[in-house]
Amino acid sequence: MSRYEQASHVFWRCQYHIVWTPKYRFRILKGNVGKRFID
């Protein structure tokens, strides 16, 4: 399977970048996971 999708006259490659933003600004991530995101 090709890394690119194709139609009759175009080729494209879709990539997504997911950004997680909590609604409230208090610390949800705790422990080692929270420390990794702070660094």
PDB file of N, CA, C and O in Angstrom:
ATOM      1  N   MET A   1       0.848  -1.192   0.000  1.00  0.00           N
ATOM      2  CA  MET A   1       0.000   0.000   0.000  1.00  0.00           C
ATOM      3  C   MET A   1       0.887   1.246   0.000  1.00  0.00           C
ATOM      4  O   MET A   1       1.868   1.318   0.740  1.00  0.00           O
ATOM      5  N   SER A   2       0.549   2.183  -0.799  1.00  0.00           N
ATOM      6  CA  SER A   2       1.323   3.409  -0.929  1.00  0.00           C
ATOM      7  C   SER A   2       1.113   4.312   0.283  1.00  0.00           C
ATOM      8  O   SER A   2       0.069   4.261   0.934  1.00  0.00           O
ATOM      9  N   ARG A   3       2.103   5.130   0.575  1.00  0.00           N
ATOM     10  CA  ARG A   3       1.969   6.099   1.663  1.00  0.00           C
ATOM     11  C   ARG A   3       1.085   7.260   1.255  1.00  0.00           C
ATOM     12  O   ARG A   3       0.641   8.032   2.104  1.00  0.00           O
ATOM     13  N   TYR A   4       0.827   7.392  -0.035  1.00  0.00           N
ATOM     14  CA  TYR A   4       0.028   8.488  -0.560  1.00  0.00           C
ATOM     15  C   TYR A   4      -1.298   7.965  -1.092  1.00  0.00           C
ATOM     16  O   TYR A   4      -1.356   6.876  -1.664  1.00  0.00           O
ATOM     17  N   GLU A   5      -2.345   8.724  -0.908  1.00  0.00           N
ATOM     18  CA  GLU A   5      -3.647   8.418  -1.498  1.00  0.00           C
ATOM     19  C   GLU A   5      -3.691   9.050  -2.875  1.00  0.00           C
ATOM     20  O   GLU A   5      -2.944   9.988  -3.155  1.00  0.00           O
ATOM     21  N   GLN A   6      -4.549   8.549  -3.727  1.00  0.00           N
ATOM     22  CA  GLN A   6      -4.621   9.137  -5.057  1.00  0.00           C
ATOM     23  C   GLN A   6      -6.046   9.154  -5.578  1.00  0.00           C
ATOM     24  O   GLN A   6      -6.869   8.302  -5.243  1.00  0.00           O
ATOM     25  N   ALA A   7      -6.303  10.136  -6.395  1.00  0.00           N
ATOM     26  CA  ALA A   7      -7.553  10.250  -7.137  1.00  0.00           C
ATOM     27  C   ALA A   7      -7.167  10.261  -8.616  1.00  0.00           C
ATOM     28  O   ALA A   7      -6.059   9.854  -8.966  1.00  0.00           O
ATOM     29  N   SER A   8      -8.044  10.711  -9.463  1.00  0.00           N
ATOM     30  CA  SER A   8      -7.763  10.646 -10.898  1.00  0.00           C
ATOM     31  C   SER A   8      -6.557  11.488 -11.316  1.00  0.00           C
ATOM     32  O   SER A   8      -5.836  11.098 -12.234  1.00  0.00           O
ATOM     33  N   HIS A   9      -6.319  12.623 -10.672  1.00  0.00           N
ATOM     34  CA  HIS A   9      -5.212  13.482 -11.095  1.00  0.00           C
ATOM     35  C   HIS A   9      -4.438  14.104  -9.941  1.00  0.00           C
ATOM     36  O   HIS A   9      -3.654  15.027 -10.161  1.00  0.00           O
ATOM     37  N   VAL A  10      -4.637  13.627  -8.727  1.00  0.00           N
ATOM     38  CA  VAL A  10      -3.911  14.193  -7.580  1.00  0.00           C
ATOM     39  C   VAL A  10      -3.421  13.074  -6.666  1.00  0.00           C
ATOM     40  O   VAL A  10      -3.999  11.988  -6.620  1.00  0.00           O
ATOM     41  N   PHE A  11      -2.341  13.363  -5.941  1.00  0.00           N
ATOM     42  CA  PHE A  11      -1.832  12.497  -4.888  1.00  0.00           C
ATOM     43  C   PHE A  11      -1.786  13.322  -3.615  1.00  0.00           C
ATOM     44  O   PHE A  11      -1.491  14.516  -3.666  1.00  0.00           O
ATOM     45  N   TRP A  12      -2.075  12.705  -2.467  1.00  0.00           N
ATOM     46  CA  TRP A  12      -1.997  13.444  -1.216  1.00  0.00           C
ATOM     47  C   TRP A  12      -1.652  12.500  -0.085  1.00  0.00           C
ATOM     48  O   TRP A  12      -1.780  11.281  -0.196  1.00  0.00           O
ATOM     49  N   ARG A  13      -1.211  13.101   1.004  1.00  0.00           N
ATOM     50  CA  ARG A  13      -0.858  12.352   2.205  1.00  0.00           C
ATOM     51  C   ARG A  13      -1.376  13.129   3.407  1.00  0.00           C
ATOM     52  O   ARG A  13      -0.917  14.240   3.672  1.00  0.00           O
ATOM     53  N   CYS A  14      -2.309  12.564   4.121  1.00  0.00           N
ATOM     54  CA  CYS A  14      -2.890  13.226   5.298  1.00  0.00           C
ATOM     55  C   CYS A  14      -2.174  12.749   6.553  1.00  0.00           C
ATOM     56  O   CYS A  14      -1.991  11.550   6.763  1.00  0.00           O
ATOM     57  N   GLN A  15      -1.777  13.695   7.373  1.00  0.00           N
ATOM     58  CA  GLN A  15      -1.199  13.387   8.672  1.00  0.00           C
ATOM     59  C   GLN A  15      -1.882  14.269   9.697  1.00  0.00           C
ATOM     60  O   GLN A  15      -2.166  15.438   9.433  1.00  0.00           O
ATOM     61  N   TYR A  16      -2.144  13.712  10.856  1.00  0.00           N
ATOM     62  CA  TYR A  16      -2.844  14.445  11.897  1.00  0.00           C
ATOM     63  C   TYR A  16      -1.912  14.699  13.069  1.00  0.00           C
ATOM     64  O   TYR A  16      -1.095  13.849  13.423  1.00  0.00           O
ATOM     65  N   HIS A  17      -2.040  15.858  13.658  1.00  0.00           N
ATOM     66  CA  HIS A  17      -1.324  16.216  14.871  1.00  0.00           C
ATOM     67  C   HIS A  17      -2.382  16.519  15.925  1.00  0.00           C
ATOM     68  O   HIS A  17      -3.131  17.487  15.798  1.00  0.00           O
ATOM     69  N   ILE A  18      -2.442  15.698  16.955  1.00  0.00           N
ATOM     70  CA  ILE A  18      -3.490  15.839  17.970  1.00  0.00           C
ATOM     71  C   ILE A  18      -2.946  16.649  19.138  1.00  0.00           C
ATOM     72  O   ILE A  18      -1.877  16.352  19.670  1.00  0.00           O
ATOM     73  N   VAL A  19      -3.686  17.662  19.524  1.00  0.00           N
ATOM     74  CA  VAL A  19      -3.337  18.487  20.678  1.00  0.00           C
ATOM     75  C   VAL A  19      -4.447  18.333  21.698  1.00  0.00           C
ATOM     76  O   VAL A  19      -5.613  18.601  21.406  1.00  0.00           O
ATOM     77  N   TRP A  20      -4.083  17.904  22.890  1.00  0.00           N
ATOM     78  CA  TRP A  20      -5.068  17.709  23.949  1.00  0.00           C
ATOM     79  C   TRP A  20      -5.031  18.910  24.877  1.00  0.00           C
ATOM     80  O   TRP A  20      -3.994  19.212  25.467  1.00  0.00           O
ATOM     81  N   THR A  21      -6.156  19.594  25.008  1.00  0.00           N
ATOM     82  CA  THR A  21      -6.239  20.744  25.909  1.00  0.00           C
ATOM     83  C   THR A  21      -7.418  20.543  26.850  1.00  0.00           C
ATOM     84  O   THR A  21      -8.561  20.467  26.400  1.00  0.00           O
ATOM     85  N   PRO A  22      -7.157  20.456  28.134  1.00  0.00           N
ATOM     86  CA  PRO A  22      -8.260  20.287  29.082  1.00  0.00           C
ATOM     87  C   PRO A  22      -9.087  21.564  29.192  1.00  0.00           C
ATOM     88  O   PRO A  22      -8.583  22.670  28.997  1.00  0.00           O
ATOM     89  N   LYS A  23     -10.349  21.387  29.505  1.00  0.00           N
ATOM     90  CA  LYS A  23     -11.256  22.529  29.604  1.00  0.00           C
ATOM     91  C   LYS A  23     -10.909  23.404  30.812  1.00  0.00           C
ATOM     92  O   LYS A  23     -10.952  24.631  30.731  1.00  0.00           O
ATOM     93  N   TYR A  24     -10.573  22.773  31.908  1.00  0.00           N
ATOM     94  CA  TYR A  24     -10.253  23.512  33.125  1.00  0.00           C
ATOM     95  C   TYR A  24      -8.750  23.485  33.354  1.00  0.00           C
ATOM     96  O   TYR A  24      -8.083  22.510  33.006  1.00  0.00           O
ATOM     97  N   ARG A  25      -8.219  24.543  33.933  1.00  0.00           N
ATOM     98  CA  ARG A  25      -6.772  24.678  34.060  1.00  0.00           C
ATOM     99  C   ARG A  25      -6.243  24.235  35.426  1.00  0.00           C
ATOM    100  O   ARG A  25      -5.424  24.939  36.018  1.00  0.00           O
ATOM    101  N   PHE A  26      -6.679  23.118  35.926  1.00  0.00           N
ATOM    102  CA  PHE A  26      -6.066  22.569  37.124  1.00  0.00           C
ATOM    103  C   PHE A  26      -5.293  21.314  36.727  1.00  0.00           C
ATOM    104  O   PHE A  26      -5.503  20.765  35.645  1.00  0.00           O
ATOM    105  N   ARG A  27      -4.418  20.873  37.587  1.00  0.00           N
ATOM    106  CA  ARG A  27      -3.531  19.765  37.234  1.00  0.00           C
ATOM    107  C   ARG A  27      -4.305  18.449  37.185  1.00  0.00           C
ATOM    108  O   ARG A  27      -4.781  17.950  38.204  1.00  0.00           O
ATOM    109  N   ILE A  28      -4.415  17.911  35.993  1.00  0.00           N
ATOM    110  CA  ILE A  28      -5.076  16.627  35.805  1.00  0.00           C
ATOM    111  C   ILE A  28      -4.030  15.519  35.746  1.00  0.00           C
ATOM    112  O   ILE A  28      -4.209  14.449  36.327  1.00  0.00           O
ATOM    113  N   LEU A  29      -2.943  15.789  35.042  1.00  0.00           N
ATOM    114  CA  LEU A  29      -1.900  14.786  34.873  1.00  0.00           C
ATOM    115  C   LEU A  29      -1.018  14.767  36.116  1.00  0.00           C
ATOM    116  O   LEU A  29      -0.487  15.796  36.533  1.00  0.00           O
ATOM    117  N   LYS A  30      -0.873  13.588  36.695  1.00  0.00           N
ATOM    118  CA  LYS A  30      -0.109  13.461  37.933  1.00  0.00           C
ATOM    119  C   LYS A  30       0.984  12.421  37.757  1.00  0.00           C
ATOM    120  O   LYS A  30       0.938  11.603  36.839  1.00  0.00           O
ATOM    121  N   GLY A  31       1.955  12.460  38.635  1.00  0.00           N
ATOM    122  CA  GLY A  31       3.020  11.463  38.609  1.00  0.00           C
ATOM    123  C   GLY A  31       3.993  11.690  37.467  1.00  0.00           C
ATOM    124  O   GLY A  31       4.266  12.826  37.080  1.00  0.00           O
ATOM    125  N   ASN A  32       4.516  10.584  36.930  1.00  0.00           N
ATOM    126  CA  ASN A  32       5.530  10.662  35.869  1.00  0.00           C
ATOM    127  C   ASN A  32       4.981  11.257  34.585  1.00  0.00           C
ATOM    128  O   ASN A  32       5.714  11.926  33.858  1.00  0.00           O
ATOM    129  N   VAL A  33       3.707  11.030  34.288  1.00  0.00           N
ATOM    130  CA  VAL A  33       3.116  11.571  33.062  1.00  0.00           C
ATOM    131  C   VAL A  33       3.093  13.089  33.128  1.00  0.00           C
ATOM    132  O   VAL A  33       3.452  13.750  32.154  1.00  0.00           O
ATOM    133  N   GLY A  34       2.686  13.645  34.234  1.00  0.00           N
ATOM    134  CA  GLY A  34       2.666  15.095  34.393  1.00  0.00           C
ATOM    135  C   GLY A  34       4.050  15.711  34.310  1.00  0.00           C
ATOM    136  O   GLY A  34       4.218  16.790  33.742  1.00  0.00           O
ATOM    137  N   LYS A  35       5.042  15.034  34.873  1.00  0.00           N
ATOM    138  CA  LYS A  35       6.414  15.541  34.827  1.00  0.00           C
ATOM    139  C   LYS A  35       6.955  15.553  33.403  1.00  0.00           C
ATOM    140  O   LYS A  35       7.697  16.463  33.035  1.00  0.00           O
ATOM    141  N   ARG A  36       6.598  14.566  32.605  1.00  0.00           N
ATOM    142  CA  ARG A  36       7.070  14.527  31.214  1.00  0.00           C
ATOM    143  C   ARG A  36       6.523  15.697  30.418  1.00  0.00           C
ATOM    144  O   ARG A  36       7.239  16.258  29.589  1.00  0.00           O
ATOM    145  N   PHE A  37       5.267  16.083  30.648  1.00  0.00           N
ATOM    146  CA  PHE A  37       4.674  17.181  29.896  1.00  0.00           C
ATOM    147  C   PHE A  37       5.164  18.536  30.371  1.00  0.00           C
ATOM    148  O   PHE A  37       5.191  19.483  29.585  1.00  0.00           O
ATOM    149  N   ILE A  38       5.547  18.657  31.619  1.00  0.00           N
ATOM    150  CA  ILE A  38       6.085  19.921  32.123  1.00  0.00           C
ATOM    151  C   ILE A  38       7.464  20.177  31.519  1.00  0.00           C
ATOM    152  O   ILE A  38       7.793  21.312  31.175  1.00  0.00           O
ATOM    153  N   ASP A  39       8.265  19.127  31.391  1.00  0.00           N
ATOM    154  CA  ASP A  39       9.612  19.264  30.803  1.00  0.00           C
ATOM    155  C   ASP A  39       9.454  19.497  29.349  1.00  0.00           C
ATOM    156  O   ASP A  39      10.447  19.643  28.636  1.00  0.00           O
TER     157      ASP A  39
END
